[in-house]
Amino acid sequence: MQSAPKPAAPTAQSSAARRRSRFLVFAMALAPLAAFAAIVAFTIGVGGKLTPIRPHAEFRVAGFEGTGNLEESESFTVGPSWDLRWSHHGTIQQICWIDETGDDECIVAMHRKPIREEGGVNVTNGGRYHLQIQADGPWKVEVFEFPDNRPVAAP
């Protein structure tokens, strides 16, 4: 009866190969962390320090609430950067902002694409305006102005 061959005794060469394999796995695991640390160090070194950016200040200029249609709101005056924001529980078919000369811009609901329950639009033409709204159900529209468009570094 023949006996099964005995496994070969570990050699110095196979032990070195295992150590090298473990080192490669360890190095590959640390590489992303080292890259991240290098990017952070470079960013801080170049800029001196990281400063968060705050969004520019906004001021509520006007607000209107109602149910159903609004033929003409009170007038309001805004600078060159402002937002028109709305919310409603029902449907809004149209929101128009009309300047003193009668020129208007509108957000209009389209077939299969209603005006969202909450939303807003940024307008870049300053002036004196009033609103006209066609709606079913309660709604709220607010006007916010951004007097300074530059981002401000946080203290």
Protein Blocks (a to p, Z undefined) as FASTA:
>chain_A
ZZddddddddfklmmmmmmmmmmmmmmmmmmmmmmmmmmmmmmmmnopacdddddddddf
bdcddehjdfbacdddddfbdcdddddedddfbdcdddfkopacdddddehiacdfbdcd
ddfbecddddddddedjddddddddfblcdcddZZ
